[in-house]
Structures are given as structure tokens and as C-alpha cells.
Amino acid sequence: MTKVKCSYLENLNCEAIHLQSGSLIRTDAPLDHCGKGESFSPTNLLATSLGTCLLTIMAIKAKSKGINLKGIYLNIEKLMTQDRERKIKELIIDIFIAEHTCNETINFLKKASKECPVTRNLSQEIDIKISWHHE
């Protein structure tokens, strides 16, 4: 069981400590919601969780096949609704893989990415768009 301690600091800043490892994350409210935007916002962390989960699940699956994913990365753009609800309406994800990656591996990674637990737990109201790119 994972435990995280979350504390309000001040000036719309919070801190989260992963109790097992001691790792620390700080958040700040975004500029468009009374904050200074000096760190990740809570909704930025949601997008970040999705991105790192996608990479992690693909790496787990790839490792089982002897495939090294070193150098794979992705960018995520988070778009919020403009109404009073302040919800994430869209996550645009660009996944960048090595140019020499064969089609069989690309298809394997696409299939593996569909097993991401974060994706499975997000609201169906969030439009998730994934594009794959060779570098």
C-alpha cells in the first residue's frame, strides 16, 4: 500500500511526500487560477501521471521482449475547459521513438500503451489524443 502525505504550505503551494522513499513534489496554483505558476499545478500532475504511466507500462512490456526503450519520450499538452467547472477537457500526447524502430515494435508499443492504469482511471469526458513520431 502506498502512502503519501500532502500538506498545505502557504500562498497556494502544497507539498506531497512519498512516505516510503521520501521523494518530494511541490505544487502551485496556475497563473489562470490565482497562483504564480512556479511549479506543477495539481492538474499538471494528472497529465504528468498519465505520461509517465504510458512510458512505464510500455517499458515494462518492452523489457519482457528484450526491447530497450532508452530515449523514448513524450510531450503532453493539457487543455482546460473555459467554464466555471475547471476541468481538463483534452490531453494531447506526442510520443517520440527512435527513427530506426521497426513497425513490429511500434505496433507492440501502441498495444502496450493501451494497458496504462492511469488512462483506465480517467474520466471518459477527457479527450486523449496520442500521436506517434519517429525521430
Protein Blocks (a to p, Z undefined) as FASTA:
>chain_A
ZZdddddfbehiacdddfknopacdddddfknopaolaccfklmmmmmmmmmmmmmmmmm
mmmnopafehiacdddddddfbfnopafbdcddddddfklcfklmmmmmmmmmmpmklmm
pcfklccddddddZZ
